[in-house]
């Protein structure tokens, strides 16, 4: 949220000032909303409530402002030829925790509890340090404990198995693979390095050492380009590196068959950069695979959830549907984050909870649209009869005045009831205008004469330029400018008023017809119930029960069974729903009758709904 505000502050400062949202509090109050949601706790085993920015409001206006200085082109928009992803999405490899990892994780949870209960000096211990240790522990127990042993089911061993299998499968085409890991690069104080461990195990499994490379060993641009060429040619078939060193600028896609995420980075953009090494033009493989390795119940779940939250904001602004006023659902790439989060937590019910929340959010949007529409209908039913009467009176007056003009096509203009010769008109009218007061304290209408059967004159305004009016059954006026208020400007204004009677009459008749149709339509739709009310209530009750079971501190067998049963019932409800709820406003069905109200100023003036 802050980064998006800063972009606007640097690239469109005047736009923020014009809208009165140059200060962040005003900007956040206009476009953001803080909501309470349940998140996986850092231990990966339970849920806890958190308040955070989780929704964008006034999305069309936000996107309009953003795109005033940004040109966004996503891979989907460009539709460039890229290899297809095996299974259609990244493959999650879930690995169990070892006893040593579970013991160390409990110690991390105790550290976190002490932070919340005791006043620990942040220089001694803090949440970021605990999270970093949790990430290390999720990679391998030996990252934190020098006495820990090599666990056969660890992520590192699962990665090695996968690398060896794919190395054999792609032998004929000299297929290559990338391994991304931002941790475990340098050896610990007791000598453990995940990178060294992977290389040694690959060599022990029969892969030649010269076919394995570590990106950090190429410490100059010349060495990097030489290494990239070896990967493109298939001389080096497995390359290990971090996001920073092996992200942007690493063009080695020619023979890439698989890419492996051994850990989760901090930013969604880093995931995009990693995946972009293999999902790009120039890859001779028509199908590739991306693997994400997670340790069940570890900080991996917390990390992938953080990516999900961050990516949600980015996706809503970059590719959100500007026809929707609010956006907070998880879609596309982010959904795979939610799946990884659920698998890593060791509890698939977490994903069901996320799906139920997403469905309820869409239902809430629909219900709010329905409520707003009913409010607008009631207001319109009060206003429309008066509007119809006013339009009928206007049409009658326009017709009468138009007939008067038609009946006096050749009449000369009169000033003070005296007919004026055309040659004297400008001078005499100029004298009349010069005699008018230069300033007035209140509005005054001064009649000057007749124009083809209709009265005309000048309306003096205290704080603006005067108006020319033409009066018959109706009074119509046109403003003069401060620079042009002489007789020629007055006569030109009178001519324009007289010539626009047909257009004004056609516009009034069109508005009358539309208002009468609206009145009939609103009378048929007043007090209609929200059609998804029952489904929403039932789903809300089940969602709350599931959230309570997942957030239980006891986490006993009975709670697990209850969560599984409730999760199954929610899945059945979502599957049996004949017509899935879509994130579109009910108002859209009648937008020809109910204009979208963006606030007191309206959309054209840049007003926002709060």
C-alpha positions as CSV (number, residue, x, y, z in Angstrom):
1,X,0.0,0.0,0.0
2,X,2.7,2.5,0.9
3,X,4.8,1.7,-2.2
4,X,1.8,2.3,-4.4
5,X,1.1,5.6,-2.6
6,X,4.8,6.6,-3.0
7,X,4.7,5.8,-6.8
8,X,1.7,8.3,-7.1
9,X,3.5,10.8,-4.8
10,X,6.6,10.8,-7.1
11,X,5.0,10.4,-10.5
12,X,1.6,12.1,-10.1
13,X,1.8,14.5,-7.2
14,X,-0.6,17.0,-8.7
15,X,-3.2,14.3,-9.2
16,X,-3.1,13.5,-5.5
17,X,-3.3,17.2,-4.6
18,X,-6.3,17.8,-6.9
19,X,-8.2,15.0,-5.3
20,X,-7.3,16.1,-1.7
21,X,-5.5,12.8,-0.9
22,X,-1.8,13.9,-0.9
23,X,-1.4,12.8,2.7
24,X,-1.2,9.0,3.2
25,X,-4.0,8.8,5.8
26,X,-6.4,10.4,3.4
27,X,-5.2,8.1,0.5
28,X,-5.4,5.0,2.6
29,X,-8.9,5.9,3.9
30,X,-10.0,6.4,0.3
31,X,-8.5,3.3,-1.2
32,X,-7.7,0.8,1.6
33,X,-9.7,-1.1,4.2
34,X,-8.3,-2.8,7.3
35,X,-10.0,-6.1,8.0
36,X,-9.6,-8.9,10.6
37,X,-8.6,-12.3,9.2
38,X,-7.3,-15.6,10.4
39,X,-3.7,-16.3,9.5
40,X,-1.4,-19.3,10.1
41,X,0.8,-18.5,13.2
42,X,4.6,-18.7,12.7
43,X,4.7,-22.2,14.1
44,X,2.6,-23.4,11.2
45,X,0.3,-25.3,13.5
46,X,-2.5,-23.0,14.5
47,X,-4.4,-19.8,13.4
48,X,-4.5,-16.4,14.9
49,X,-6.4,-13.2,14.1
50,X,-4.6,-10.3,12.5
51,X,-5.7,-6.9,11.4
52,X,-4.1,-5.7,8.1
53,X,-4.8,-4.0,4.8
54,X,-6.6,-6.8,2.9
55,X,-8.9,-5.0,0.5
56,X,-8.9,-2.2,-2.1
57,X,-11.8,0.1,-2.4
58,X,-12.7,2.4,-5.3
59,X,-10.6,0.2,-7.6
60,X,-11.7,1.8,-10.9
61,X,-10.5,5.3,-9.7
62,X,-7.3,3.8,-8.3
63,X,-6.5,2.0,-11.5
64,X,-7.4,5.1,-13.6
65,X,-4.9,7.2,-11.5
66,X,-2.3,4.4,-11.7
67,X,-2.5,4.0,-15.4
68,X,-2.2,7.7,-16.0
69,X,1.6,7.2,-15.4
70,X,2.0,3.4,-15.8
71,X,1.8,1.2,-18.9
72,X,1.3,-2.4,-17.7
73,X,1.9,-5.4,-20.0
74,X,1.6,-8.8,-18.3
75,X,2.8,-12.1,-20.0
76,X,-0.8,-13.0,-20.6
77,X,-1.4,-9.7,-22.5
78,X,1.7,-10.2,-24.6
79,X,0.9,-13.9,-25.3
80,X,4.5,-14.7,-26.2
81,X,5.4,-18.3,-27.2
82,X,6.5,-20.0,-23.9
83,X,6.7,-23.6,-22.8
84,X,3.7,-25.1,-21.1
85,X,3.8,-25.9,-17.4
86,X,3.4,-29.5,-16.5
87,X,0.2,-30.1,-14.6
88,X,-0.7,-26.5,-15.3
89,X,0.8,-25.1,-12.1
90,X,3.9,-25.5,-9.9
91,X,4.2,-28.9,-8.3
92,X,4.4,-28.8,-4.5
93,X,6.6,-31.4,-2.9
94,X,5.5,-31.7,0.8
95,X,8.2,-33.1,3.1
96,X,7.6,-34.3,6.7
97,X,9.4,-32.7,9.7
98,X,12.0,-34.6,11.6
99,X,11.8,-35.0,15.3
100,X,14.8,-32.6,15.6
101,X,12.9,-30.0,13.5
102,X,9.8,-30.4,15.6
103,X,11.8,-30.0,18.8
104,X,13.7,-26.9,17.5
105,X,10.4,-25.4,16.2
106,X,8.8,-25.7,19.7
107,X,11.8,-23.7,20.9
108,X,11.1,-21.0,18.3
109,X,7.5,-20.9,19.4
110,X,8.6,-20.5,23.0
111,X,10.9,-17.6,21.9
112,X,8.0,-16.0,20.1
113,X,5.7,-16.4,23.2
114,X,8.4,-14.8,25.4
115,X,8.5,-11.8,23.0
116,X,4.8,-11.3,23.6
117,X,4.7,-11.8,27.3
118,X,8.2,-10.5,28.5
119,X,9.9,-7.3,27.6
120,X,12.7,-8.7,25.6
121,X,15.3,-6.3,24.3
122,X,14.9,-6.4,20.5
123,X,18.7,-6.4,20.2
124,X,18.7,-9.7,21.9
125,X,15.8,-11.4,20.2
126,X,13.0,-10.2,17.9
127,X,10.3,-11.5,15.6
128,X,12.4,-11.1,12.4
129,X,15.2,-13.1,14.0
130,X,12.8,-15.9,14.9
131,X,11.3,-15.9,11.4
132,X,14.8,-16.1,9.9
133,X,15.6,-19.0,12.2
134,X,12.3,-20.6,11.2
135,X,13.1,-20.4,7.6
136,X,16.5,-22.0,8.2
137,X,14.9,-24.7,10.2
138,X,12.3,-25.4,7.4
139,X,15.3,-25.9,5.1
140,X,17.2,-28.4,7.3
141,X,17.6,-29.0,11.0
142,X,21.4,-28.7,10.6
143,X,21.0,-25.0,9.7
144,X,20.3,-24.3,13.4
145,X,21.7,-27.3,15.2
146,X,25.3,-28.6,14.7
147,X,24.4,-31.9,16.4
148,X,21.4,-32.6,14.1
149,X,21.5,-35.5,11.8
150,X,20.7,-35.9,8.1
151,X,17.0,-36.6,7.9
152,X,16.1,-38.9,5.0
153,X,12.8,-37.2,4.4
154,X,14.1,-33.6,4.3
155,X,13.6,-31.1,1.6
156,X,17.3,-31.4,0.6
157,X,17.0,-35.1,0.0
158,X,13.7,-34.8,-1.8
159,X,15.3,-32.2,-4.1
160,X,18.3,-34.4,-4.7
161,X,16.1,-37.4,-5.7
162,X,14.2,-35.2,-8.1
163,X,17.3,-33.7,-9.6
164,X,18.8,-37.1,-10.3
165,X,15.6,-38.5,-11.8
166,X,15.2,-35.6,-14.2
167,X,18.9,-35.7,-15.0
168,X,18.5,-39.3,-16.2
169,X,15.2,-38.6,-18.0
170,X,16.6,-35.7,-20.0
171,X,20.0,-37.3,-20.8
172,X,19.2,-37.6,-24.5
173,X,18.5,-33.9,-24.9
174,X,21.1,-32.7,-22.4
175,X,18.3,-31.1,-20.4
176,X,19.3,-28.6,-17.7
177,X,17.9,-27.7,-14.3
178,X,18.0,-24.6,-12.0
179,X,17.8,-24.8,-8.2
180,X,16.9,-21.6,-6.3
181,X,17.8,-21.3,-2.6
182,X,18.4,-18.0,-0.8
183,X,19.6,-19.7,2.4
184,X,22.3,-22.3,3.1
185,X,24.8,-20.7,0.7
186,X,27.6,-20.1,3.1
187,X,28.7,-22.8,5.7
188,X,27.4,-22.3,9.3
189,X,29.8,-21.9,12.2
190,X,29.8,-25.7,12.5
191,X,30.4,-26.2,8.8
192,X,27.0,-27.1,7.3
193,X,26.1,-25.6,3.9
194,X,22.9,-26.7,2.1
195,X,24.6,-25.9,-1.3
196,X,27.7,-28.1,-0.4
197,X,25.4,-30.9,0.8
198,X,23.4,-30.9,-2.4
199,X,26.5,-31.0,-4.6
200,X,28.1,-33.8,-2.6
201,X,24.9,-35.9,-2.7
202,X,24.5,-35.4,-6.5
203,X,28.1,-36.5,-7.1
204,X,27.6,-39.5,-4.8
205,X,24.5,-40.4,-7.0
206,X,26.6,-40.5,-10.1
207,X,26.3,-37.0,-11.6
208,X,29.7,-35.7,-12.9
209,X,31.0,-32.8,-10.8
210,X,31.7,-30.7,-13.9
211,X,28.0,-30.9,-14.8
212,X,27.1,-29.1,-11.5
213,X,27.8,-25.5,-10.9
214,X,27.1,-22.9,-8.2
215,X,26.3,-19.4,-9.3
216,X,28.3,-17.8,-6.6
217,X,31.5,-19.2,-8.0
218,X,31.2,-17.0,-11.0
219,X,32.5,-13.8,-9.4
220,X,32.9,-11.7,-12.6
221,X,30.8,-10.8,-15.6
222,X,33.1,-12.8,-17.9
223,X,32.8,-15.9,-15.7
224,X,29.0,-15.5,-15.6
225,X,28.7,-15.3,-19.3
226,X,31.0,-18.4,-19.7
227,X,28.9,-20.3,-17.2
228,X,25.6,-19.3,-18.9
229,X,27.0,-20.5,-22.2
230,X,27.9,-23.9,-20.6
231,X,24.3,-24.2,-19.3
232,X,22.8,-23.3,-22.7
233,X,25.0,-25.9,-24.4
234,X,24.2,-28.6,-21.8
235,X,27.8,-28.9,-20.6
236,X,26.5,-27.8,-17.1
237,X,23.2,-29.4,-16.5
238,X,22.5,-28.4,-12.9
239,X,23.0,-24.8,-11.7
240,X,22.4,-23.7,-8.1
241,X,22.0,-20.0,-7.1
242,X,20.1,-17.4,-5.1
243,X,17.3,-15.1,-6.4
244,X,19.7,-12.1,-6.3
245,X,22.5,-13.8,-8.3
246,X,20.5,-16.0,-10.6
247,X,17.4,-13.9,-11.2
248,X,17.2,-11.0,-13.7
249,X,19.7,-11.3,-16.6
250,X,20.1,-15.1,-16.3
251,X,19.3,-16.2,-19.9
252,X,19.9,-20.0,-19.7
253,X,16.5,-21.2,-20.8
254,X,17.5,-23.0,-24.0
255,X,17.6,-26.5,-22.5
256,X,15.8,-26.0,-19.1
257,X,13.5,-28.8,-18.2
258,X,12.9,-28.1,-14.6
259,X,13.2,-25.4,-12.0
260,X,13.3,-26.0,-8.2
261,X,12.3,-23.7,-5.4
262,X,14.1,-25.1,-2.3
263,X,12.8,-22.2,-0.1
264,X,10.3,-19.3,-0.4
265,X,11.7,-15.8,-1.1
266,X,10.2,-12.7,0.6
267,X,8.6,-11.0,-2.4
268,X,6.1,-12.1,-5.1
269,X,8.3,-10.4,-7.7
270,X,11.2,-12.7,-6.7
271,X,8.9,-15.7,-7.4
272,X,8.1,-14.2,-10.7
273,X,11.8,-13.7,-11.4
274,X,12.7,-17.2,-10.5
275,X,9.9,-18.7,-12.6
276,X,10.7,-16.3,-15.5
277,X,14.1,-18.1,-16.0
278,X,12.3,-21.2,-17.4
279,X,8.9,-19.8,-18.6
280,X,10.3,-17.6,-21.4
281,X,11.0,-17.5,-25.1
282,X,13.9,-19.5,-26.5
283,X,13.3,-22.7,-24.5
284,X,13.4,-25.7,-26.8
285,X,11.3,-27.8,-24.5
286,X,7.6,-27.6,-25.1
287,X,6.7,-28.6,-21.5
288,X,8.6,-27.9,-18.3
289,X,8.1,-28.4,-14.6
290,X,8.5,-26.1,-11.6
291,X,8.8,-27.7,-8.1
292,X,8.3,-26.0,-4.8
293,X,9.6,-27.8,-1.7
294,X,7.8,-27.2,1.6
295,X,8.3,-28.8,5.1
296,X,4.9,-29.6,6.6
297,X,4.0,-27.6,9.6
298,X,7.1,-25.4,9.3
299,X,7.7,-21.7,8.7
300,X,7.3,-22.5,5.0
301,X,3.5,-22.1,5.5
302,X,4.1,-18.7,7.0
303,X,6.4,-17.6,4.2
304,X,4.1,-18.7,1.4
305,X,1.2,-17.0,3.2
306,X,3.1,-13.8,3.3
307,X,3.7,-14.1,-0.5
308,X,0.0,-14.7,-0.9
309,X,-0.9,-11.5,1.0
310,X,1.6,-9.4,-0.9
311,X,0.7,-10.8,-4.3
312,X,-3.0,-10.2,-3.7
313,X,-2.4,-6.5,-3.6
314,X,-0.2,-6.4,-6.7
315,X,-2.6,-8.5,-8.7
316,X,-5.6,-6.4,-7.8
317,X,-4.0,-3.2,-9.1
318,X,-2.1,-4.6,-12.1
319,X,-4.8,-6.9,-13.5
320,X,-8.0,-6.2,-11.5
321,X,-11.3,-5.7,-13.3
322,X,-11.9,-2.0,-13.1
323,X,-15.7,-2.6,-13.3
324,X,-15.5,-4.0,-9.7
325,X,-15.4,-1.3,-7.0
326,X,-13.7,-3.6,-4.4
327,X,-11.2,-6.4,-4.9
328,X,-9.8,-8.8,-2.3
329,X,-10.0,-12.3,-3.8
330,X,-7.0,-14.5,-4.5
331,X,-6.7,-15.5,-8.1
332,X,-4.2,-16.9,-10.6
333,X,-0.7,-17.1,-9.2
334,X,-1.9,-16.4,-5.7
335,X,-4.1,-19.4,-5.6
336,X,-1.1,-21.7,-5.9
337,X,0.4,-19.8,-2.9
338,X,-2.7,-20.7,-1.0
339,X,-2.4,-24.4,-2.0
340,X,1.2,-24.4,-0.9
341,X,0.3,-22.8,2.4
342,X,-2.4,-25.4,3.1
343,X,-0.1,-28.3,2.2
344,X,2.8,-26.9,4.2
345,X,0.5,-26.5,7.3
346,X,-0.3,-30.2,7.2
347,X,-4.0,-29.4,7.3
348,X,-6.0,-29.2,4.1
349,X,-8.9,-27.7,6.0
350,X,-6.9,-24.4,5.9
351,X,-7.4,-24.3,2.1
352,X,-11.1,-25.0,2.5
353,X,-11.3,-22.1,5.0
354,X,-9.6,-19.8,2.4
355,X,-12.1,-21.0,-0.3
356,X,-15.1,-20.4,2.0
357,X,-13.7,-16.9,2.9
358,X,-13.4,-16.1,-0.8
359,X,-16.9,-17.2,-1.5
360,X,-18.3,-15.2,1.4
361,X,-16.4,-12.2,0.3
362,X,-18.0,-12.4,-3.2
363,X,-21.4,-12.9,-1.5
364,X,-20.8,-9.9,0.7
365,X,-20.1,-7.8,-2.4
366,X,-23.3,-9.0,-4.0
367,X,-25.3,-8.4,-0.9
368,X,-23.9,-4.9,-0.5
369,X,-24.7,-4.2,-4.2
370,X,-28.2,-5.5,-3.6
371,X,-28.7,-3.3,-0.5
372,X,-27.3,-0.3,-2.3
373,X,-29.6,-0.9,-5.3
374,X,-32.7,-1.2,-3.0
375,X,-31.7,2.1,-1.4
376,X,-31.3,3.8,-4.8
377,X,-34.7,2.4,-5.9
378,X,-36.5,3.8,-2.9
379,X,-34.8,7.2,-3.5
380,X,-35.7,7.1,-7.2
381,X,-39.3,6.2,-6.5
382,X,-39.6,9.4,-4.4
383,X,-37.8,11.5,-7.0
384,X,-39.1,10.2,-10.3
385,X,-42.7,11.5,-10.0
386,X,-41.4,15.0,-9.4
387,X,-38.9,14.6,-12.2
388,X,-41.7,13.5,-14.6
389,X,-43.9,16.4,-13.7
390,X,-41.0,18.8,-14.1
391,X,-40.1,17.4,-17.5
392,X,-43.7,17.5,-18.7
393,X,-43.9,21.2,-17.7
394,X,-40.6,21.9,-19.5
395,X,-41.7,20.1,-22.7
396,X,-45.0,22.1,-22.7
397,X,-43.0,25.4,-22.2
398,X,-40.4,24.6,-24.8
399,X,-43.1,23.8,-27.4
400,X,-45.0,27.0,-26.6
401,X,-41.9,29.2,-26.8
402,X,-40.8,27.4,-30.0
403,X,-44.2,28.2,-31.5
404,X,-43.9,31.8,-30.5
405,X,-40.6,32.1,-32.3
406,X,-42.0,30.5,-35.4
407,X,-45.0,32.9,-35.4
408,X,-42.7,36.0,-35.3
409,X,-39.9,35.1,-37.8
410,X,-39.6,38.6,-39.3
411,X,-40.3,40.8,-36.2
412,X,-37.7,43.3,-35.4
413,X,-36.0,43.4,-32.0
414,X,-37.6,45.9,-29.7
415,X,-35.9,47.9,-26.9
416,X,-38.1,49.3,-24.2
417,X,-41.2,48.5,-26.3
418,X,-39.7,50.5,-29.2
419,X,-39.0,48.8,-32.6
420,X,-35.3,49.3,-33.6
421,X,-34.0,49.6,-37.1
422,X,-31.2,47.0,-37.7
423,X,-28.7,49.7,-38.5
424,X,-29.2,51.3,-35.0
425,X,-29.5,48.1,-33.0
426,X,-25.9,47.8,-32.0
427,X,-25.5,51.4,-30.8
428,X,-28.8,51.5,-28.9
429,X,-28.3,48.1,-27.3
430,X,-24.8,49.2,-26.3
431,X,-26.2,52.3,-24.6
432,X,-28.7,50.1,-22.7
433,X,-25.8,47.8,-21.6
434,X,-23.6,50.7,-20.5
435,X,-26.4,52.0,-18.3
436,X,-26.5,48.8,-16.3
437,X,-24.7,48.8,-12.9
438,X,-21.2,47.4,-12.9
439,X,-21.6,45.5,-9.7
440,X,-24.6,44.1,-7.7
441,X,-24.9,42.6,-4.3
442,X,-27.6,40.2,-5.2
443,X,-28.8,38.7,-8.5
444,X,-30.9,41.0,-10.6
445,X,-32.8,40.4,-13.9
446,X,-33.2,43.4,-16.1
447,X,-35.5,43.1,-19.1
448,X,-34.3,44.9,-22.2
449,X,-36.9,44.2,-24.9
450,X,-38.4,41.5,-27.1
451,X,-36.7,39.0,-29.5
452,X,-39.1,37.5,-32.1
453,X,-42.0,37.5,-29.7
454,X,-40.0,36.5,-26.6
455,X,-38.8,38.8,-23.8
456,X,-35.0,39.1,-23.3
457,X,-32.7,40.8,-20.9
458,X,-29.6,40.6,-18.8
459,X,-29.2,38.7,-15.5
460,X,-26.5,40.4,-13.3
461,X,-24.6,38.1,-10.9
462,X,-22.7,39.4,-7.9
463,X,-19.7,37.1,-8.3
464,X,-19.6,36.1,-11.9
465,X,-20.2,37.4,-15.5
466,X,-23.8,38.3,-16.5
467,X,-26.2,35.9,-18.3
468,X,-28.4,36.6,-21.3
469,X,-31.9,35.3,-20.8
470,X,-34.8,34.6,-23.2
471,X,-38.2,34.3,-21.6
472,X,-41.6,33.1,-22.7
473,X,-43.4,30.2,-20.9
474,X,-39.9,29.2,-19.8
475,X,-36.8,31.2,-19.0
476,X,-33.6,30.0,-20.6
477,X,-30.2,31.7,-20.2
478,X,-26.6,31.6,-21.5
479,X,-23.6,33.1,-19.7
480,X,-21.4,35.8,-21.2
481,X,-17.6,35.8,-20.7
482,X,-15.9,38.5,-18.7
483,X,-14.1,39.6,-21.9
484,X,-17.1,39.8,-24.2
485,X,-20.2,41.5,-22.8
486,X,-21.0,44.0,-25.6
487,X,-24.1,44.1,-27.9
488,X,-22.6,41.7,-30.4
489,X,-22.0,39.1,-27.7
490,X,-25.6,39.5,-26.4
491,X,-27.2,39.1,-29.9
492,X,-25.1,36.0,-30.6
493,X,-26.2,34.5,-27.3
494,X,-29.9,35.2,-28.1
495,X,-29.4,33.6,-31.5
496,X,-27.9,30.5,-30.0
497,X,-30.8,30.2,-27.4
498,X,-33.4,30.5,-30.2
499,X,-31.7,27.9,-32.5
500,X,-31.4,25.3,-29.7
501,X,-35.1,24.9,-28.9
502,X,-35.5,21.8,-31.1
503,X,-32.5,20.1,-29.4
504,X,-33.7,21.0,-26.0
505,X,-37.1,19.7,-26.7
506,X,-35.8,16.4,-28.1
507,X,-33.5,16.0,-25.0
508,X,-36.4,16.6,-22.6
509,X,-38.7,14.2,-24.4
510,X,-35.9,11.5,-24.3
511,X,-35.4,12.1,-20.5
512,X,-39.2,11.9,-19.9
513,X,-39.4,8.6,-21.8
514,X,-36.5,7.2,-19.8
515,X,-37.9,8.4,-16.5
516,X,-41.3,6.8,-17.1
517,X,-39.5,3.5,-18.0
518,X,-37.4,3.7,-14.8
519,X,-40.5,4.3,-12.7
520,X,-42.2,1.2,-14.1
521,X,-39.0,-0.9,-13.7
522,X,-38.3,0.3,-10.1
523,X,-41.8,-0.5,-9.0
524,X,-41.4,-4.1,-10.1
525,X,-38.0,-4.5,-8.3
526,X,-38.7,-2.7,-5.0
527,X,-38.2,-4.9,-1.8
528,X,-37.0,-8.0,-3.7
529,X,-35.0,-10.2,-1.4
530,X,-31.3,-11.1,-1.7
531,X,-31.4,-14.5,-3.6
532,X,-28.3,-15.9,-1.9
533,X,-29.3,-15.0,1.7
534,X,-29.9,-18.6,2.9
535,X,-26.7,-20.0,1.3
536,X,-24.7,-17.1,2.8
537,X,-26.0,-17.7,6.3
538,X,-25.3,-21.5,6.2
539,X,-21.9,-21.0,4.7
540,X,-21.0,-18.3,7.3
541,X,-22.0,-20.6,10.2
542,X,-19.9,-23.5,8.8
543,X,-17.0,-21.1,8.1
544,X,-17.1,-19.8,11.7
545,X,-17.2,-23.3,13.1
546,X,-14.2,-24.4,11.0
547,X,-12.3,-21.3,12.0
548,X,-13.0,-22.0,15.7
549,X,-11.8,-25.6,15.3
550,X,-8.6,-24.6,13.5
551,X,-7.9,-21.8,16.0
552,X,-8.3,-24.2,19.0
553,X,-5.3,-24.2,21.3
554,X,-6.0,-27.9,22.3
555,X,-5.5,-29.2,18.7
556,X,-6.7,-32.6,20.0
557,X,-8.1,-35.5,17.9
558,X,-11.7,-34.4,18.4
559,X,-10.9,-30.9,17.1
560,X,-9.2,-32.4,14.0
561,X,-12.2,-34.6,13.3
562,X,-14.6,-31.7,13.7
563,X,-12.5,-29.6,11.3
564,X,-12.4,-32.4,8.8
565,X,-16.1,-33.0,8.9
566,X,-16.9,-29.2,8.6
567,X,-14.4,-28.9,5.8
568,X,-16.2,-31.7,3.9
569,X,-19.6,-30.1,4.4
570,X,-18.3,-26.8,3.1
571,X,-16.7,-28.5,0.0
572,X,-20.1,-30.2,-0.7
573,X,-21.9,-26.9,-0.4
574,X,-19.6,-25.2,-2.9
575,X,-19.7,-28.1,-5.3
576,X,-23.5,-28.4,-5.2
577,X,-24.1,-24.8,-5.8
578,X,-25.7,-24.8,-9.3
579,X,-24.7,-21.2,-10.2
580,X,-21.4,-20.1,-8.8
581,X,-21.4,-16.6,-7.3
582,X,-19.6,-14.2,-9.5
583,X,-18.0,-10.9,-8.4
584,X,-20.3,-8.7,-10.4
585,X,-22.7,-6.1,-9.1
586,X,-26.4,-6.7,-9.4
587,X,-26.5,-3.1,-10.3
588,X,-24.8,-4.0,-13.6
589,X,-28.0,-5.7,-14.8
590,X,-29.8,-2.4,-14.6
591,X,-27.0,0.1,-15.2
592,X,-29.0,1.8,-17.9
593,X,-31.5,2.7,-15.2
594,X,-29.3,3.2,-12.1
595,X,-26.1,5.2,-12.7
596,X,-23.1,4.1,-10.7
597,X,-22.7,6.7,-8.0
598,X,-19.1,7.3,-7.1
599,X,-19.7,9.9,-4.4
600,X,-21.1,13.4,-4.0
601,X,-19.1,14.7,-7.0
602,X,-19.9,11.8,-9.3
603,X,-17.4,9.9,-11.4
604,X,-16.8,12.7,-13.9
605,X,-15.6,15.0,-11.2
606,X,-13.4,12.5,-9.5
607,X,-15.5,11.9,-6.3
608,X,-14.9,8.7,-4.4
609,X,-17.3,6.5,-2.4
610,X,-16.1,6.0,1.2
